[in-house]
Amino acid sequence: MTADEYFAVTFEGDHMELIDGVMVLDEPRPLHQLVCGRLYAALYIWANEPPGDGLPILPIDVQLTDHDVYGPDVLWFSEVRVRAHPDVNDLRLQIPDLAVEVRSPSTWQYDVGRKLSVYEASGLTELWLVDTKAETVLVYGRSAPEVDHFDVAMEVVDTLSSPQLPCFSLAVEELFRPLR
């Protein structure tokens, strides 16, 4: 299936993704949604504190190839990219600066396999793979804009931060804290 065929039969928010030409249903569980919400909230608060930096968004379709349309659980677009596309709807056509995939039983094998490779080849600056089973975050990134592959890879167990998110930090244990 092509991306055009995919867009003809799906709608935003239906939890479908196109992975290597195959439609895959992402079936998030409550823990998945809770972790997504906590991460989005932290990014939203950070992005809206003075001086403000970029725009976090919950899942939207992002076309990466003619046969790959992903719906990252959380996306972040830099302030530069947001200013270049003042109509927020135009961001749907853009590769984000940060994509976050949170472990779901139905898609984790793709997140750490095909999707990781396609994100890298598409020029994504940074990818966070949040593993709710191991309670860690796998971070893949580029050390400089001209680097054509993910040359930074680390497992974060303490504090999540990023060079492209100045002053943002989030304790990994906060993502996985039990319900109160």
Backbone as CSV, one residue per row, in Angstrom:
resi,resn,N_x,N_y,N_z,CA_x,CA_y,CA_z,C_x,C_y,C_z
1,MET,0.849,-1.172,0.000,0.000,0.000,0.000,0.895,1.236,0.000
2,THR,0.481,2.242,-0.731,1.224,3.502,-0.764,0.651,4.463,0.272
3,ALA,1.387,5.529,0.519,0.916,6.553,1.452,-0.380,7.182,0.947
4,ASP,-0.486,7.418,-0.345,-1.715,7.999,-0.895,-2.912,7.065,-0.663
5,GLU,-2.722,5.779,-0.866,-3.797,4.813,-0.613,-4.154,4.775,0.870
6,TYR,-3.139,4.855,1.713,-3.345,4.872,3.158,-4.200,6.077,3.561
7,PHE,-3.829,7.261,3.080,-4.576,8.476,3.440,-6.009,8.431,2.931
8,ALA,-6.253,7.686,1.855,-7.607,7.596,1.305,-8.540,6.755,2.174
9,VAL,-7.986,5.875,3.007,-8.842,4.967,3.793,-8.730,5.149,5.306
10,THR,-7.899,6.075,5.750,-7.735,6.279,7.194,-8.138,7.698,7.561
11,PHE,-8.189,7.943,8.861,-8.459,9.292,9.346,-7.560,9.553,10.549
12,GLU,-7.276,10.830,10.772,-6.397,11.230,11.873,-6.964,10.715,13.191
13,GLY,-6.118,10.089,13.991,-6.537,9.620,15.306,-7.089,8.214,15.345
14,ASP,-7.002,7.479,14.240,-7.562,6.117,14.207,-6.585,5.046,14.694
15,HIS,-5.424,5.459,15.174,-4.387,4.556,15.701,-3.807,3.631,14.636
16,MET,-3.929,4.010,13.377,-3.339,3.224,12.292,-2.024,3.871,11.860
17,GLU,-1.104,3.023,11.419,0.140,3.482,10.832,0.400,2.650,9.588
18,LEU,1.143,3.219,8.664,1.578,2.489,7.482,3.057,2.208,7.666
19,ILE,3.401,0.940,7.790,4.785,0.544,8.030,5.214,-0.396,6.912
20,ASP,6.118,0.096,6.077,6.619,-0.671,4.939,5.474,-1.183,4.062
21,GLY,4.482,-0.301,3.835,3.368,-0.628,2.949,2.256,-1.439,3.579
22,VAL,2.344,-1.736,4.867,1.328,-2.541,5.557,0.674,-1.687,6.639
23,MET,-0.660,-1.692,6.671,-1.368,-0.970,7.719,-1.264,-1.759,9.020
24,VAL,-0.859,-1.061,10.092,-0.682,-1.676,11.404,-1.516,-0.886,12.403
25,LEU,-2.300,-1.600,13.200,-3.108,-0.974,14.240,-2.278,-0.873,15.513
26,ASP,-2.170,0.337,16.036,-1.497,0.556,17.311,-2.575,0.503,18.394
27,GLU,-2.454,-0.434,19.309,-3.448,-0.611,20.355,-2.863,-0.204,21.703
28,PRO,-2.862,1.123,21.992,-2.265,1.569,23.246,-3.050,1.102,24.463
29,ARG,-2.327,0.788,25.508,-2.919,0.381,26.784,-2.880,1.571,27.736
30,PRO,-3.557,1.475,28.886,-3.589,2.618,29.806,-2.205,3.138,30.217
31,LEU,-1.249,2.261,30.528,0.085,2.725,30.916,0.721,3.529,29.785
32,HIS,0.570,3.051,28.569,1.086,3.752,27.395,0.525,5.168,27.342
33,GLN,-0.780,5.295,27.487,-1.423,6.605,27.395,-1.009,7.507,28.553
34,LEU,-0.862,6.936,29.726,-0.433,7.701,30.895,0.970,8.266,30.686
35,VAL,1.881,7.435,30.196,3.256,7.878,29.934,3.267,8.949,28.834
36,CYS,2.492,8.760,27.785,2.404,9.775,26.721,1.920,11.101,27.295
37,GLY,0.892,11.036,28.123,0.343,12.254,28.720,1.350,12.965,29.601
38,ARG,2.076,12.222,30.411,3.080,12.830,31.289,4.203,13.478,30.484
39,LEU,4.635,12.797,29.442,5.712,13.341,28.616,5.243,14.575,27.856
40,TYR,4.056,14.496,27.289,3.509,15.651,26.570,3.344,16.837,27.522
41,ALA,2.803,16.601,28.711,2.587,17.681,29.681,3.910,18.354,30.042
42,ALA,4.950,17.554,30.272,6.261,18.121,30.614,6.803,18.958,29.457
43,LEU,6.687,18.464,28.240,7.156,19.224,27.079,6.317,20.486,26.873
44,TYR,5.015,20.384,27.076,4.127,21.531,26.902,4.474,22.638,27.897
45,ILE,4.636,22.270,29.154,4.983,23.263,30.184,6.322,23.899,29.847
46,TRP,7.316,23.087,29.506,8.639,23.606,29.147,8.553,24.551,27.944
47,ALA,7.839,24.144,26.898,7.767,24.930,25.666,7.033,26.249,25.864
48,ASN,6.171,26.327,26.857,5.387,27.538,27.067,5.919,28.446,28.163
49,GLU,7.016,28.066,28.806,7.667,28.957,29.761,8.538,29.921,28.973
50,PRO,8.643,31.168,29.449,9.497,32.125,28.735,10.914,31.575,28.592
51,PRO,11.547,31.709,27.454,11.083,32.473,26.308,10.181,31.678,25.371
52,GLY,9.858,30.445,25.701,9.022,29.630,24.815,9.879,29.007,23.741
53,ASP,9.687,27.747,23.506,10.532,27.101,22.518,9.800,25.953,21.854
54,GLY,9.347,26.177,20.659,8.773,25.109,19.863,7.366,24.727,20.260
55,LEU,6.934,23.617,19.686,5.553,23.178,19.836,5.484,21.663,19.970
56,PRO,5.065,21.164,21.137,4.816,19.723,21.259,3.398,19.430,20.765
57,ILE,3.227,18.273,20.152,1.923,17.871,19.611,1.733,16.390,19.911
58,LEU,0.500,16.033,20.157,0.153,14.617,20.311,0.024,13.998,18.925
59,PRO,-0.196,12.699,18.789,-0.045,12.015,17.498,-0.746,12.672,16.309
60,ILE,0.034,12.843,15.254,-0.468,13.201,13.934,0.282,12.331,12.932
61,ASP,-0.310,12.112,11.776,0.356,11.325,10.738,1.537,12.105,10.178
62,VAL,2.656,11.417,10.050,3.860,11.986,9.448,4.305,11.031,8.348
63,GLN,4.253,11.512,7.106,4.695,10.679,5.991,6.205,10.776,5.859
64,LEU,6.869,9.622,5.939,8.325,9.576,5.865,8.819,9.030,4.530
65,THR,8.087,8.101,3.940,8.409,7.560,2.614,7.081,7.311,1.898
66,ASP,7.157,6.807,0.673,5.937,6.472,-0.066,5.187,5.295,0.554
67,HIS,5.846,4.566,1.477,5.223,3.393,2.094,5.287,3.413,3.616
68,ASP,5.603,4.574,4.187,5.710,4.695,5.639,5.053,5.987,6.118
69,VAL,3.980,5.846,6.893,3.292,6.968,7.523,3.139,6.591,8.986
70,TYR,3.861,7.306,9.850,3.853,6.976,11.271,3.064,8.019,12.043
71,GLY,2.628,7.630,13.215,1.941,8.532,14.137,2.665,8.530,15.460
72,PRO,3.818,9.226,15.548,4.552,9.227,16.814,3.635,9.625,17.970
73,ASP,3.884,9.056,19.141,3.020,9.317,20.290,3.102,10.764,20.750
74,VAL,4.278,11.351,20.657,4.488,12.765,20.955,5.488,13.280,19.925
75,LEU,5.239,14.478,19.428,6.148,15.119,18.479,6.499,16.488,19.023
76,TRP,7.671,16.969,18.658,8.050,18.334,19.004,8.672,18.967,17.773
77,PHE,8.187,20.184,17.480,8.706,20.971,16.377,9.435,22.185,16.948
78,SER,10.632,22.452,16.463,11.424,23.585,16.951,10.730,24.900,16.613
79,GLU,11.112,25.928,17.340,10.549,27.268,17.103,10.832,27.721,15.675
80,VAL,12.008,27.409,15.150,12.353,27.777,13.772,11.368,27.139,12.795
81,ARG,11.072,25.868,12.991,10.152,25.167,12.098,8.733,25.711,12.250
82,VAL,8.334,26.025,13.478,6.985,26.564,13.715,6.845,27.927,13.043
83,ARG,7.862,28.779,13.156,7.805,30.089,12.496,7.763,29.953,10.968
84,ALA,8.427,28.925,10.440,8.428,28.713,8.988,7.076,28.195,8.495
85,HIS,6.282,27.649,9.415,4.963,27.098,9.070,3.925,27.615,10.059
86,PRO,3.550,28.899,9.933,2.650,29.492,10.924,1.276,28.835,10.976
87,ASP,0.846,28.189,9.886,-0.397,27.407,9.932,-0.039,26.043,10.507
88,VAL,-0.454,25.811,11.746,-0.083,24.576,12.449,-0.451,23.330,11.640
89,ASN,-1.471,23.403,10.793,-1.854,22.248,9.973,-0.776,21.876,8.968
90,ASP,0.078,22.833,8.583,1.179,22.543,7.661,2.232,21.632,8.292
91,LEU,2.270,21.596,9.627,3.269,20.760,10.298,3.055,19.280,10.017
92,ARG,1.838,18.909,9.665,1.551,17.503,9.352,2.444,16.990,8.227
93,LEU,2.840,17.880,7.371,3.670,17.499,6.225,5.160,17.555,6.535
94,GLN,5.509,17.921,7.765,6.908,18.102,8.144,7.395,16.965,9.041
95,ILE,8.652,16.628,8.889,9.272,15.698,9.832,9.573,16.508,11.082
96,PRO,9.160,16.025,12.253,9.403,16.796,13.475,10.898,16.827,13.818
97,ASP,11.240,17.650,14.795,12.614,17.685,15.284,12.846,16.585,16.318
98,LEU,11.766,16.190,16.984,11.813,15.106,17.963,10.563,14.262,17.792
99,ALA,10.737,12.960,17.714,9.607,12.025,17.709,9.770,11.100,18.904
100,VAL,8.657,10.815,19.564,8.665,9.928,20.715,7.716,8.770,20.435
101,GLU,8.225,7.574,20.584,7.415,6.368,20.470,7.413,5.679,21.835
102,VAL,6.225,5.441,22.375,6.088,4.763,23.656,5.670,3.325,23.379
103,ARG,6.277,2.411,24.092,6.065,0.980,23.863,4.584,0.598,23.902
104,SER,4.150,-0.042,22.816,2.845,-0.680,22.723,3.093,-2.120,22.301
105,PRO,2.325,-3.065,22.821,2.550,-4.455,22.424,2.461,-4.670,20.914
106,SER,1.601,-3.912,20.247,1.389,-4.126,18.819,2.428,-3.468,17.924
107,THR,3.214,-2.513,18.439,4.130,-1.796,17.549,5.586,-1.741,18.012
108,TRP,5.906,-2.207,19.202,7.275,-2.063,19.707,8.305,-2.700,18.773
109,GLN,7.977,-3.860,18.213,8.921,-4.515,17.303,9.241,-3.623,16.108
110,TYR,8.276,-2.835,15.657,8.518,-1.904,14.558,9.301,-0.677,15.040
111,ASP,8.953,-0.199,16.260,9.620,0.991,16.798,11.130,0.799,16.858
112,VAL,11.581,-0.354,17.346,13.020,-0.605,17.505,13.652,-1.182,16.237
113,GLY,12.858,-1.428,15.223,13.346,-1.999,13.967,13.144,-1.037,12.802
114,ARG,12.165,-1.343,11.979,11.899,-0.583,10.749,11.728,0.915,11.010
115,LYS,10.925,1.274,12.002,10.647,2.690,12.226,11.909,3.457,12.620
116,LEU,12.729,2.876,13.457,14.001,3.499,13.833,14.834,3.781,12.582
117,SER,14.943,2.810,11.702,15.733,2.969,10.475,15.152,4.030,9.548
118,VAL,13.840,4.035,9.413,13.198,5.008,8.515,13.299,6.419,9.095
119,TYR,13.080,6.557,10.395,13.255,7.869,11.025,14.670,8.392,10.761
120,GLU,15.649,7.535,10.956,17.043,7.928,10.757,17.290,8.356,9.313
121,ALA,16.851,7.542,8.360,17.063,7.846,6.944,16.306,9.095,6.494
122,SER,15.201,9.412,7.179,14.381,10.572,6.804,14.920,11.887,7.341
123,GLY,15.952,11.823,8.165,16.566,13.043,8.673,16.055,13.510,10.018
124,LEU,15.265,12.698,10.712,14.809,13.075,12.043,16.018,13.396,12.913
125,THR,15.936,14.493,13.654,17.065,14.906,14.486,17.219,14.017,15.706
126,GLU,16.086,13.677,16.347,16.171,12.905,17.580,14.928,12.035,17.744
127,LEU,15.154,10.823,18.258,14.084,9.860,18.503,14.212,9.340,19.915
128,TRP,13.092,9.352,20.660,13.049,8.756,21.989,12.141,7.543,21.922
129,LEU,12.652,6.398,22.305,11.859,5.174,22.408,11.670,4.889,23.898
130,VAL,10.458,5.081,24.366,10.148,4.938,25.786,9.703,3.508,26.036
131,ASP,10.503,2.782,26.793,10.235,1.371,27.067,9.541,1.235,28.425
132,THR,8.235,1.059,28.391,7.463,0.965,29.635,7.724,-0.340,30.380
133,LYS,8.247,-1.315,29.681,8.558,-2.597,30.331,9.855,-2.498,31.141
134,ALA,10.888,-1.909,30.558,12.184,-1.767,31.232,12.275,-0.461,32.027
135,GLU,11.298,0.406,31.864,11.266,1.717,32.519,12.525,2.528,32.222
136,THR,12.855,2.580,30.934,13.982,3.356,30.442,13.569,4.077,29.163
137,VAL,14.421,4.981,28.725,14.208,5.673,27.461,15.456,5.484,26.613
138,LEU,15.269,4.987,25.411,16.357,4.856,24.444,16.359,6.119,23.592
139,VAL,17.478,6.817,23.569,17.587,8.074,22.843,18.545,7.891,21.678
140,TYR,18.075,8.263,20.490,18.892,8.236,19.279,18.928,9.639,18.707
141,GLY,20.120,10.099,18.338,20.222,11.448,17.809,21.447,11.641,16.940
142,ARG,21.601,12.865,16.508,22.717,13.272,15.661,23.556,14.281,16.439
143,SER,24.845,14.128,16.414,25.724,15.028,17.164,25.845,16.404,16.516
144,ALA,25.512,16.500,15.236,25.571,17.774,14.519,24.600,17.715,13.338
145,PRO,24.102,18.864,12.880,23.118,18.869,11.783,23.597,18.190,10.506
146,GLU,24.899,18.240,10.240,25.400,17.660,8.985,25.598,16.145,9.051
147,VAL,25.442,15.546,10.225,25.600,14.094,10.364,24.386,13.413,9.742
148,ASP,24.634,12.430,8.860,23.539,11.817,8.107,22.957,10.551,8.743
149,HIS,23.337,10.282,9.985,22.818,9.089,10.667,22.796,9.348,12.172
150,PHE,22.102,8.494,12.902,22.104,8.604,14.357,23.469,8.134,14.860
151,ASP,24.273,9.065,15.322,25.588,8.710,15.841,25.643,8.823,17.362
152,VAL,24.512,9.148,17.954,24.386,9.183,19.406,23.276,8.197,19.776
153,ALA,23.597,7.281,20.651,22.604,6.321,21.134,22.890,6.061,22.603
154,MET,21.842,6.220,23.425,22.045,5.979,24.852,20.748,5.503,25.495
155,GLU,20.921,4.806,26.594,19.790,4.371,27.399,19.734,5.296,28.615
156,VAL,18.610,5.979,28.790,18.457,6.925,29.885,17.617,6.283,30.980
157,VAL,18.180,6.240,32.173,17.453,5.657,33.309,17.210,6.689,34.410
158,ASP,17.885,7.836,34.338,17.757,8.843,35.396,16.981,10.076,34.933
159,THR,17.638,10.932,34.150,17.027,12.194,33.747,17.055,12.331,32.236
160,LEU,15.896,12.593,31.673,15.745,12.756,30.231,15.977,14.229,29.895
161,SER,16.881,14.464,28.960,17.160,15.824,28.488,17.641,15.723,27.049
162,SER,17.838,16.877,26.428,18.273,16.875,25.039,18.987,18.180,24.727
163,PRO,20.052,18.144,23.919,20.722,19.383,23.523,19.791,20.324,22.756
164,GLN,18.786,19.777,22.074,17.897,20.658,21.312,16.736,21.191,22.151
165,LEU,16.647,20.761,23.412,15.611,21.254,24.320,16.297,21.910,25.521
166,PRO,16.829,23.117,25.368,17.592,23.736,26.444,16.767,23.880,27.725
167,CYS,17.359,23.465,28.817,16.764,23.541,30.161,15.606,22.571,30.375
168,PHE,15.316,21.701,29.422,14.282,20.684,29.649,14.925,19.495,30.345
169,SER,14.279,19.039,31.383,14.703,17.789,32.002,13.490,17.159,32.667
170,LEU,13.481,15.858,32.669,12.377,15.104,33.261,12.953,13.832,33.861
171,ALA,12.674,13.624,35.129,13.122,12.395,35.783,12.387,11.216,35.155
172,VAL,13.130,10.235,34.707,12.529,9.062,34.075,11.561,8.381,35.040
173,GLU,11.884,8.359,36.318,10.981,7.728,37.290,9.623,8.431,37.335
174,GLU,9.589,9.715,36.974,8.320,10.451,36.938,7.410,9.909,35.834
175,LEU,8.009,9.491,34.734,7.204,8.910,33.651,6.487,7.647,34.095
176,PHE,7.153,6.874,34.960,6.650,5.559,35.312,6.089,5.457,36.730
177,ARG,5.972,6.602,37.424,5.466,6.533,38.791,4.063,5.928,38.810
178,PRO,3.745,5.183,39.865,2.424,4.565,39.934,1.315,5.620,40.074
179,LEU,0.120,5.219,39.783,-1.018,6.109,39.973,-1.192,6.396,41.450
180,ARG,-1.646,7.582,41.755,-1.886,7.930,43.161,-3.357,8.036,43.413
